[in-house]
């Protein structure tokens, strides 16, 4: 389980830490508040845009992260509706 997420110097985040996380977390907020930045980081933390960010895992044991956001929907459910 993730115990903390730190985002620094990326998109709308100068420096923020999310703690007190649960096994499943629902992230919501106003447009432009950083929801997509956070979910994209969780989907691909190896992206160089996130060099100043970190995830701390309970017992130092990383687990698979599942993120359902716009990128996930477009990748998995995009349909061509051309007639």
ABEGO torsion letter per residue (X at the ends): XBABBBBBGBEABABBBBBGBBABBBBBEBBGAGAAAAAAAAABAABAAAAABBBBBBGGBBBBBBBBBAAAAAAAABBBABX
